[in-house]
Amino acid sequence: MCGLLAAVLTALMTFLKPNDRAALHRGVGDQYLALRNDARMFCEIDLLDTADDTKRAERLRRLAQRRNELNGSAPQTPRWAFERAREGIAQGEASYRVDKS
């Protein structure tokens, strides 16, 4: 019986590849964090530093293009995971100062 259970679990692990999926999600998450940091620097530094509206607009277009490419290549979050996260947020699992204003 243990041998059969081990075979089934091994087959599931091979088929589902949870480590590969986790690495893919982490990579995309890291890219989103990099984009967020670049956008923050644009807002807090580049907008104040550059008087040329053409350069500002081009930089903003590049950030928007990166976001769109990232959205297109990111793996889909399963609906059940989205619903679970939304329920947790509604129950106060995660709260941020910005949400309270």
Buried (B, 14 or more C-beta within 10 A) or exposed (E): EEEEEEEEEEEEEEEEEEEEEEEBEEEBEEBBEEBEEBBEEBEEEBEEEEEEEEEBEEBBEEBEEBBEEBEEEBEEEEEEEEEEEEEEEEEEEEEEEEEEE
